[in-house]
Amino acid sequence: MTVAQKARLFIMALLVIPTTALAGWSLYEIFRPNGVTELEIAQLGLALMLFGWLSMAFWTGIIGFVLQLLRIDPLSLKKQLATPAGTAPLSQRHAVVMPVYNEDTQRIMVGFEACVRELVQSDEADKFDFYMLSDTRDEAMAEAELRAWQRLTTRLGAYADQLFYRRREQNSHRKVGNLKDFCERWGARYESMIVLDADSIMTGERMLDLARRIEKNTDTALIQTIPMPVRQDTFFGRFVQFAAHLYSPMLATGLSFWQTDSANYWGHNAIIRIAPFMQHCGLPTLSGRAPFGGEVLSHDFVEAALLRRAGWQAYLLTDTTGSYEEVPSNMVDYAVRDRRWVQGNIQHLGLLSVKGLKTTSRLHFLFGAFAYISSLVLFSMLALGTADALIRATSAPQFFSSQYQLFPDWQIARQDMMMVTMWATAALLFLPKILGIVLALIQRRNDFGGARKLLSGAVVELAMAVLIAPLMMFYHSYFVLSVMVGHSVKWEAQAREGRMVPWSIALRHTQLMSCLAVAWGVTTWYFTPSLFMWLLPVLSGMVLAAPIIRLSSSAGFGQAARRLGIFVIDQEARECMALKRVRVGMKHFALTRQQAVVPALPEPHWTPMVTQALDASPLPMRPAINPANS
């Protein structure tokens, strides 16, 4: 670890630790006058964990705000932004790879073609080859992929010899095995690979920029972009999309400040130097049972950590232009995706002891897991607080704790400290959001349709975030407990296109939560009305969970919000060519389905692969972690 990186982590520690300690002390001062009980000690312990997490996120946002406001590069800390990669011609060959698994054929082909056309129409077209790496198991989907692939190669004409489709017979080790197979067979041909997800869209400018950066910085093995959500129609999807566009630049700048050359990898919309990836990123099957044993699920975090362990640098680009993805359009699909990530991220806790990892990489592991565990911590705090209040409400007060005590021990309520703690917690939660809004008003208001539309969208986003927070707290708590008791999950293709969640599904996914909230609310209202008022924002969201899920999945509400100027983003006002290609392509397919037009298709045949590269390939990837996690 460099001196600069140690200094920045030390700065973060100087900010986070005192903030956490002060928050813990204020809570202790609330408990202390009446004697600290065992339940309150447990609450203090959980609170310190939670305040530590909130403080880290808070100071990351504050630093990002200051650097963005002053237009200071988070890596060099110079007034001007980092020198761009420029327009120098590429000297190496690069691959663009898209692993797919049981995905909607039309969507992946439209997105893949948009990315291909972005590059083949550039001056560097001859420096890129394009691979669709299919792990599709469904035979009908596989046949549809192949037929759609042949139409794609026909449309691209002269560039078809740069396009390759491969479907594995066995999809062992999921996406990890898919990319491993590509690297072992054809990786020797290329300096790097730009990894796309099935819903990724990237502009030619961004992909060329990544390739130039990886060639220019010979000690760098990974450059991660920030994939910005796009193409959302439902109210929930547009809410997530707007929040990402509003806050991501500031938060990414703060992240880049303290992680410097040890950035994380998020699995897609990034460029990876193939040789070090093959040499250092082989992943074994870990010994033991789930959640810490078995296949490495959230492989991207681990691969970034292994590259840093080997001495290679990894960076996060804080410029959010030109890199896009899609997000689940409703809360049910969003929670299903989170369930997969919960298991993968908790598994990282078992890798904290792997030898040679950088401190920043261990922090990525820890924070990635705690992003979900924090919900269980908060839920436990609320449950313990309720239990403590109920015990006090149903027990006769003890005014004399000693037989020879002259004066009674009056119950003391530290209202002053309660208010201070409440407002301080609110600041930790909401001040970064408010600063993100202020920053956007100063520097990017036109990206959101002007100040009025930006503010209206921000107000609705804040209200929506508060409303759905209890739902996500419950879901994440349930997921963490499920993982801890050994329940596994299937990593299937996620739902990507918008859909209205039926009432039956909304009720099925919320009935336990809502019943618990009703019982919780009735009990606290009867015994401790003051606590009930404190819990009301949490309980309201849980009780109304089914209507929230149902109504927020409405595309009609989403489009109405857009007409009112709520949740407007820059790529809707100034759509780039790559996104336009996807929009037009998907519209064409939709019209084709409505008109029941079935074009004549040739009989499928497998696209020839570059098998001659096999002889020139490097040695196979080998596990870089001891299966016993030593």
C-alpha positions in Angstrom: 0.0 0.0 0.0 1.4 3.4 -1.0 2.0 6.2 1.5 -0.7 8.3 -0.2 -3.3 5.5 0.1 -2.4 4.9 3.8 -2.8 8.7 4.4 -6.2 8.7 2.9 -7.4 5.7 4.8 -6.0 7.4 8.0 -8.0 10.5 7.1 -11.2 8.4 6.8 -10.4 6.7 10.1 -10.0 10.1 11.8 -13.4 11.1 10.4 -15.3 7.9 10.9 -14.1 6.7 14.3 -14.8 9.9 16.3 -18.2 10.3 14.6 -19.1 6.7 15.5 -17.8 7.2 19.1 -19.8 10.4 19.5 -23.0 8.8 18.3 -22.4 5.8 20.6 -21.7 8.2 23.6 -25.0 10.1 23.0 -27.0 6.9 23.0 -25.2 5.8 26.2 -26.0 9.1 27.9 -29.7 8.4 27.1 -29.5 5.1 28.9 -27.1 5.9 31.7 -29.3 7.9 34.1 -31.6 5.0 34.8 -29.0 2.3 34.8 -27.9 0.5 31.7 -29.7 -2.9 31.3 -28.5 -5.9 29.4 -30.9 -5.1 26.5 -29.5 -1.6 26.3 -26.0 -2.9 26.3 -27.0 -5.0 23.3 -28.5 -2.0 21.6 -25.3 0.0 22.2 -23.2 -2.7 20.5 -25.5 -2.9 17.5 -25.7 0.9 17.4 -21.9 1.3 17.2 -21.8 -1.1 14.2 -24.6 0.8 12.5 -23.2 4.2 13.2 -19.8 3.1 11.9 -21.4 2.1 8.6 -23.4 5.3 8.4 -20.4 7.4 9.2 -18.3 5.8 6.5 -21.1 6.5 3.9 -21.6 10.0 5.3 -18.0 11.1 5.0 -17.6 9.4 1.6 -20.4 11.6 0.4 -19.1 14.8 2.1 -15.6 14.3 0.5 -17.2 13.6 -2.9 -19.3 16.8 -2.6 -16.3 19.0 -1.8 -14.1 17.5 -4.5 -16.9 17.8 -7.1 -17.8 21.3 -6.1 -14.2 22.5 -6.4 -13.7 20.3 -9.5 -10.7 18.5 -8.0 -9.7 15.1 -9.3 -10.1 12.5 -6.5 -6.9 10.7 -7.5 -4.4 13.4 -8.1 -6.1 16.0 -5.9 -5.3 18.6 -8.5 -7.5 21.5 -9.5 -8.0 20.3 -13.0 -9.5 16.9 -13.9 -7.2 14.0 -14.6 -5.7 14.1 -18.2 -8.0 12.2 -20.5 -6.7 9.2 -22.5 -6.8 11.4 -25.6 -7.2 10.2 -29.2 -4.0 8.3 -29.7 -4.4 5.3 -32.0 -4.7 1.9 -30.4 -1.7 -0.4 -30.8 -3.2 -3.6 -29.3 -6.2 -5.7 -30.0 -9.1 -5.8 -27.6 -12.2 -8.0 -27.2 -15.7 -7.0 -26.2 -17.4 -9.9 -24.5 -21.0 -10.3 -23.4 -21.8 -13.5 -21.3 -25.5 -14.4 -21.4 -27.6 -17.0 -19.7 -31.3 -17.6 -20.6 -31.8 -14.0 -21.4 -34.5 -12.4 -23.6 -33.0 -12.9 -27.1 -34.3 -9.7 -28.7 -32.9 -7.5 -25.9 -29.4 -9.0 -25.8 -29.1 -8.9 -29.6 -30.3 -5.3 -29.8 -27.9 -4.2 -27.0 -25.0 -6.2 -28.4 -25.5 -4.8 -31.9 -25.7 -1.2 -30.5 -22.3 -1.7 -28.9 -20.8 -3.3 -32.0 -22.0 -0.5 -34.3 -20.6 2.1 -31.9 -17.1 0.6 -32.5 -17.2 -0.6 -36.0 -18.1 2.9 -37.2 -15.0 4.3 -35.5 -11.5 4.7 -36.8 -10.4 1.8 -34.5 -12.8 -0.8 -35.8 -10.0 -3.2 -36.8 -8.7 -3.3 -33.2 -11.8 -5.0 -31.8 -13.5 -8.4 -31.9 -16.9 -9.1 -30.4 -18.0 -12.2 -28.5 -21.3 -13.3 -27.3 -20.6 -16.1 -24.8 -23.8 -18.0 -24.3 -24.5 -20.3 -21.3 -28.2 -20.6 -22.2 -29.7 -23.9 -21.1 -33.1 -23.5 -22.6 -33.1 -25.2 -26.0 -35.7 -22.9 -27.5 -33.8 -19.8 -26.3 -30.6 -21.2 -27.6 -32.1 -21.8 -31.1 -33.6 -18.3 -31.0 -30.2 -16.9 -30.1 -28.5 -18.6 -33.0 -31.1 -17.5 -35.5 -30.9 -13.9 -34.2 -27.2 -14.1 -34.4 -27.3 -15.0 -38.1 -29.5 -12.1 -38.8 -27.1 -9.9 -36.9 -24.1 -11.0 -38.9 -26.1 -10.5 -42.1 -26.9 -6.9 -41.1 -23.3 -6.1 -40.2 -22.0 -7.4 -43.5 -18.3 -6.7 -43.9 -17.8 -6.7 -40.1 -19.3 -10.1 -39.6 -15.8 -11.7 -39.5 -15.2 -9.8 -36.2 -18.2 -11.3 -34.5 -18.2 -14.6 -32.7 -20.9 -16.6 -30.9 -20.1 -19.5 -28.6 -22.5 -21.6 -26.6 -21.0 -23.9 -24.0 -22.2 -27.4 -23.7 -21.9 -27.3 -19.9 -22.2 -24.0 -18.0 -20.0 -25.1 -15.1 -19.1 -22.3 -12.6 -21.6 -19.9 -14.1 -20.3 -16.6 -15.4 -16.8 -17.2 -13.9 -16.5 -20.4 -15.9 -17.9 -18.7 -19.0 -15.2 -15.9 -19.0 -12.5 -18.5 -17.9 -13.3 -20.5 -21.0 -13.1 -17.5 -23.2 -9.7 -16.4 -21.7 -8.2 -19.9 -22.0 -9.3 -20.4 -25.6 -9.0 -16.9 -27.2 -7.5 -14.6 -24.6 -4.0 -14.7 -26.1 -5.2 -12.8 -29.0 -6.1 -9.7 -27.0 -4.6 -7.2 -24.6 -7.8 -6.7 -22.7 -11.5 -7.4 -22.7 -14.4 -5.1 -22.1 -16.9 -7.1 -20.1 -20.6 -6.3 -20.8 -23.6 -7.7 -18.9 -26.7 -8.9 -20.8 -28.3 -5.5 -20.3 -25.2 -3.3 -20.8 -25.0 -0.5 -23.3 -21.8 1.5 -23.8 -20.9 4.2 -26.3 -18.0 4.0 -28.7 -16.4 6.9 -27.0 -16.4 5.2 -23.6 -15.1 1.9 -24.9 -12.4 3.6 -26.9 -11.5 5.6 -23.8 -11.2 2.4 -21.7 -9.0 0.8 -24.3 -6.7 3.8 -24.6 -6.4 4.0 -20.8 -5.5 0.4 -20.4 -2.8 0.7 -23.1 -1.4 3.9 -21.6 -1.3 2.7 -18.0 0.7 -0.4 -18.3 0.6 -1.1 -14.5 -3.3 -1.1 -14.5 -5.3 -4.3 -14.9 -8.8 -3.1 -14.2 -10.8 0.1 -14.9 -14.4 0.1 -13.7 -17.0 2.6 -15.0 -20.2 3.5 -13.3 -23.1 1.9 -15.1 -26.0 4.3 -15.0 -29.5 2.9 -15.2 -31.5 3.8 -18.3 -34.7 2.8 -20.3 -37.0 2.6 -17.3 -40.7 3.1 -17.6 -42.3 2.0 -14.3 -42.4 4.4 -11.4 -40.1 2.3 -9.3 -37.6 1.9 -12.1 -37.6 5.6 -12.8 -37.1 6.3 -9.1 -34.0 4.1 -9.0 -32.8 5.5 -12.3 -33.2 9.1 -11.2 -31.5 8.5 -7.8 -28.5 6.9 -9.5 -28.0 9.8 -12.0 -28.4 12.4 -9.2 -26.1 11.0 -6.5 -23.6 8.7 -8.3 -21.1 11.3 -9.5 -20.7 12.6 -6.0 -20.6 9.3 -4.2 -18.2 7.8 -6.8 -15.8 10.7 -6.3 -15.8 10.1 -2.6 -15.2 6.4 -3.2 -12.3 7.1 -5.6 -10.7 9.4 -3.0 -10.1 6.7 -0.4 -9.8 3.6 -2.5 -7.3 5.3 -5.0 -5.7 2.5 -7.0 -7.6 -0.3 -5.3 -11.0 0.1 -6.8 -13.6 -2.6 -6.8 -15.0 -4.5 -9.8 -18.7 -4.8 -10.3 -18.7 -7.6 -12.9 -19.5 -5.6 -16.0 -19.0 -2.3 -17.9 -15.3 -2.5 -17.1 -12.1 -3.3 -19.0 -9.7 -6.0 -17.7 -6.2 -6.7 -18.9 -6.4 -10.4 -19.8 -2.8 -11.6 -19.0 -2.9 -10.7 -15.3 -6.5 -11.7 -15.0 -5.6 -15.2 -16.2 -2.5 -15.4 -14.1 -4.0 -14.2 -10.8 -7.8 -14.5 -10.8 -8.4 -18.3 -10.9 -11.2 -19.0 -8.4 -11.4 -22.4 -6.6 -14.4 -24.1 -5.0 -14.1 -23.2 -1.4 -14.1 -25.8 1.3 -17.0 -26.1 3.8 -20.7 -25.4 3.5 -22.6 -22.3 2.4 -22.6 -19.5 2.9 -18.8 -19.5 3.2 -18.0 -22.6 1.2 -18.8 -23.7 -2.3 -18.3 -21.8 -5.5 -17.3 -18.1 -5.3 -20.6 -16.3 -6.1 -19.8 -12.6 -6.1 -16.7 -13.2 -8.0 -16.1 -9.7 -9.2 -15.0 -8.3 -5.8 -12.6 -11.2 -5.3 -11.1 -10.8 -8.8 -10.4 -7.1 -8.1 -8.8 -8.0 -4.8 -6.6 -10.7 -6.4 -5.4 -8.3 -9.0 -4.4 -5.8 -6.3 -2.7 -8.5 -4.3 -0.6 -9.3 -7.3 0.5 -5.6 -7.5 -1.7 -4.5 -10.4 -3.7 -1.3 -10.1 -7.5 -0.9 -10.4 -9.3 2.4 -10.8 -12.9 3.7 -10.8 -13.8 6.3 -13.4 -16.0 9.0 -11.8 -17.2 10.3 -15.2 -20.6 8.7 -15.6 -21.1 9.3 -19.3 -21.3 6.5 -21.9 -21.8 3.5 -19.6 -25.3 2.2 -19.0 -27.3 -0.7 -17.7 -30.9 -1.6 -16.8 -32.3 -2.3 -13.3 -35.3 -4.4 -12.1 -38.5 -2.4 -12.8 -40.3 -3.4 -9.6 -39.5 -4.1 -6.0 -40.1 -7.8 -6.2 -37.6 -8.3 -9.0 -35.2 -5.9 -7.2 -35.4 -7.9 -4.0 -34.9 -11.2 -5.9 -31.7 -9.8 -7.4 -30.6 -8.6 -3.9 -31.2 -12.1 -2.5 -28.5 -13.4 -4.9 -26.1 -10.6 -3.9 -26.7 -11.1 -0.2 -25.4 -14.7 -0.4 -22.4 -13.8 -2.5 -21.4 -10.8 -0.4 -21.7 -12.6 2.9 -19.4 -15.3 1.5 -16.7 -12.6 1.3 -16.5 -12.5 5.1 -14.9 -15.9 4.9 -12.2 -14.5 2.6 -11.1 -11.7 4.9 -8.2 -13.9 6.2 -6.8 -14.6 2.7 -3.1 -13.8 2.8 -1.7 -10.8 1.0 -4.9 -8.9 0.4 -4.7 -5.1 0.5 -6.5 -3.3 3.4 -8.8 -1.5 0.9 -9.8 -4.9 -0.7 -10.7 -6.2 2.8 -12.8 -3.1 3.3 -14.6 -3.8 0.0 -15.4 -7.3 1.3 -16.5 -6.0 4.7 -18.6 -3.1 3.4 -20.2 -5.2 0.7 -21.5 -7.7 3.2 -22.5 -5.1 5.8 -24.5 -3.3 3.1 -27.1 -6.1 3.7 -26.2 -7.1 7.3 -26.9 -3.5 8.4 -30.6 -4.1 7.7 -30.6 -7.0 10.2 -28.6 -4.9 12.7 -31.2 -2.1 12.4 -34.1 -4.5 12.7 -32.6 -6.1 15.7 -32.1 -2.7 17.3 -35.7 -1.8 16.8 -36.8 -5.2 18.2 -34.6 -4.8 21.3 -35.7 -1.3 21.8 -39.3 -2.4 21.7 -38.7 -5.3 24.1 -37.0 -2.9 26.5 -39.8 -0.4 26.3 -42.5 -3.1 26.8 -40.6 -4.5 29.9 -40.5 -1.0 31.4 -44.1 -0.3 30.6 -45.4 -3.5 32.2 -43.1 -3.5 35.2 -43.6 -1.5 38.4 -40.9 1.2 38.7 -38.3 0.6 41.4 -37.6 3.9 43.2 -35.4 2.4 45.9 -32.6 0.1 44.8 -31.2 -0.2 48.3 -32.7 -1.1 51.7 -31.2 2.0 53.4 -31.6 4.5 50.6 -32.9 7.9 51.8 -34.0 9.4 48.5 -35.8 7.6 45.6 -34.2 7.0 42.2 -36.5 9.0 39.9 -36.8 7.9 36.3 -35.0 10.4 34.1 -35.8 11.0 30.5 -32.9 12.7 28.6 -35.1 14.5 26.1 -32.3 16.8 25.1 -30.0 13.9 24.2 -32.8 12.1 22.5 -33.4 15.0 20.2 -29.7 15.5 19.5 -29.3 11.9 18.7 -32.3 11.9 16.4 -31.2 14.9 14.4 -27.6 13.7 14.2 -28.8 10.4 12.8 -31.0 12.2 10.3 -28.0 14.2 9.3 -26.0 11.1 8.7 -28.8 9.7 6.6 -30.0 12.7 4.6 -27.3 15.3 4.5 -25.3 13.5 1.7 -28.6 13.4 -0.3 -29.2 17.1 0.2 -25.6 18.0 -0.8 -26.1 15.8 -3.9 -29.1 17.8 -4.8 -27.3 21.1 -4.2 -24.4 20.0 -6.3 -26.6 19.0 -9.2 -28.4 22.4 -9.0 -25.1 24.1 -9.3 -23.4 22.0 -11.9 -25.9 19.8 -13.8 -29.4 21.3 -13.5 -29.9 21.1 -17.3 -29.3 17.3 -17.2 -32.5 17.0 -15.2 -34.6 19.4 -17.3 -33.9 22.5 -15.2 -34.0 23.5 -11.5 -37.7 23.0 -11.1 -37.8 19.5 -12.5 -34.7 18.6 -10.6 -36.1 19.8 -7.3 -39.5 18.2 -7.8 -37.9 14.9 -8.7 -35.6 15.1 -5.7 -38.4 15.7 -3.3 -40.4 12.7 -4.6 -37.2 10.6 -4.5 -36.6 11.5 -0.9 -40.2 10.6 0.0 -40.1 7.3 -1.9 -36.7 6.4 -0.3 -38.2 6.8 3.1 -41.3 4.9 2.2 -39.6 1.8 0.8 -36.7 1.7 3.4 -38.7 -0.4 5.8 -39.5 -2.9 3.1 -35.9 -3.3 2.1 -34.9 -3.5 5.7 -37.3 -6.5 6.2 -36.3 -8.2 3.0 -32.5 -7.8 3.6 -32.9 -9.0 7.2 -34.8 -12.1 6.0 -32.3 -12.8 3.3 -29.3 -12.5 5.7 -30.9 -14.9 8.2 -31.8 -17.3 5.3 -28.2 -17.3 4.2 -26.8 -17.8 7.7 -29.0 -20.9 8.3 -27.6 -22.4 5.1 -30.4 -21.8 2.6 -28.9 -21.5 -0.9 -30.3 -19.7 -3.9 -30.3 -20.3 -7.6 -28.5 -17.7 -9.7 -31.0 -17.4 -12.6 -31.4 -14.7 -15.2 -33.0 -11.6 -13.8 -36.2 -10.0 -15.1 -35.2 -6.9 -17.0 -38.2 -5.6 -18.9 -40.9 -3.6 -17.1 -43.9 -5.5 -15.7 -46.8 -4.6 -13.5 -46.7 -6.8 -10.3 -50.0 -8.6 -9.9 -51.8 -8.1 -6.6 -51.5 -11.9 -5.8 -47.7 -11.7 -6.1 -47.5 -8.4 -4.2 -49.5 -9.9 -1.3 -47.6 -13.1 -1.3 -44.3 -11.3 -0.9 -45.5 -8.9 1.8 -48.1 -10.8 3.9 -45.6 -11.8 6.6 -44.1 -8.4 6.8 -47.5 -6.6 7.0 -48.9 -9.0 9.7 -45.7 -8.5 11.8 -46.0 -4.7 11.4 -49.7 -4.7 12.5 -49.0 -6.9 15.5 -46.0 -4.7 16.4 -47.9 -1.5 16.0 -51.0 -2.6 18.0 -48.7 -3.9 20.9 -46.6 -0.7 21.1 -49.7 1.6 20.7 -51.4 -0.2 23.6 -48.5 -0.3 26.0 -46.1 2.5 24.9 -47.9 5.1 22.7 -44.8 7.3 22.6 -42.7 4.4 21.1 -45.5 3.7 18.6 -45.2 7.3 17.3 -41.4 6.8 16.9 -42.0 3.6 15.0 -44.9 4.9 12.9 -42.8 5.7 9.8 -41.3 2.2 9.8 -44.6 0.4 10.5 -46.5 2.4 7.9 -44.2 1.3 5.1 -44.4 -2.4 6.2 -48.2 -2.3 6.5 -48.6 -0.7 3.1 -46.0 -2.9 1.4 -48.4 -4.6 -1.0 -49.9 -1.4 -2.4 -46.5 0.2 -2.6 -45.1 -2.7 -4.6 -48.1 -2.9 -6.9 -48.5 0.8 -7.6 -44.8 1.6 -7.9 -44.5 -1.1 -10.6 -47.0 0.8 -12.8 -45.6 2.1 -16.1 -48.6 4.4 -16.3 -47.6 6.1 -13.1 -44.0 6.2 -14.3 -45.0 7.9 -17.6 -47.3 10.3 -15.8 -44.4 11.3 -13.5 -42.2 11.9 -16.6 -44.9 14.2 -18.2 -44.9 16.2 -15.0 -41.1 16.5 -15.1 -40.5 14.2 -12.2 -37.5 11.8 -12.5 -36.2 13.3 -15.7 -32.6 12.3 -16.6 -30.1 13.6 -19.1 -30.3 10.7 -21.5 -34.0 11.3 -22.0 -33.4 14.9 -22.9 -30.2 14.2 -25.0 -30.3 10.6 -26.0 -27.0 9.2 -27.3 -26.8 7.1 -30.4 -26.2 3.9 -28.6 -29.4 4.2 -26.5 -31.3 5.4 -29.6 -30.3 2.2 -31.4 -31.6 0.1 -28.5 -34.8 2.0 -28.3 -35.5 1.8 -32.0 -34.5 -1.8 -32.1 -36.8 -2.8 -29.3 -39.7 -0.8 -30.8 -39.2 -2.7 -34.1 -39.4 -6.0 -32.3 -42.5 -4.9 -30.4 -44.2 -3.9 -33.7 -43.2 -7.2 -35.3 -44.8 -9.1 -32.5 -48.0 -7.1 -32.7 -48.3 -7.7 -36.5 -47.4 -11.3 -36.1 -44.7 -11.0 -38.7 -42.4 -14.0 -38.9 -39.5 -13.4 -41.3 -38.1 -16.3 -43.2 -35.0 -17.6 -41.5 -32.2 -19.9 -42.8 -31.6 -23.2 -41.1 -29.3 -22.6 -38.0 -25.7 -23.5 -38.1 -22.9 -22.7 -35.7 -20.8 -19.7 -36.3 -17.2 -20.7 -36.9 -14.9 -19.9 -34.0 -11.3 -18.8 -34.1 -10.0 -22.3 -33.0 -6.6 -21.5 -34.3 -6.1 -19.3 -31.2 -6.1 -22.4 -29.1 -2.5 -23.3 -29.9 -1.3 -19.8 -28.9 -3.3 -19.6 -25.7 -1.5 -19.1 -22.3 -1.6 -21.8 -19.6 -5.0 -22.5 -18.1 -6.2 -20.3 -15.2 -5.3 -21.8 -11.9 -6.9 -21.1 -8.5 -5.3 -18.1 -6.8 -6.9 -18.7 -3.4 -6.4 -21.8 -1.3 -9.7 -23.6 -1.1 -9.4 -23.6 2.7 -9.3 -19.8 2.6 -5.8 -19.8 4.2 
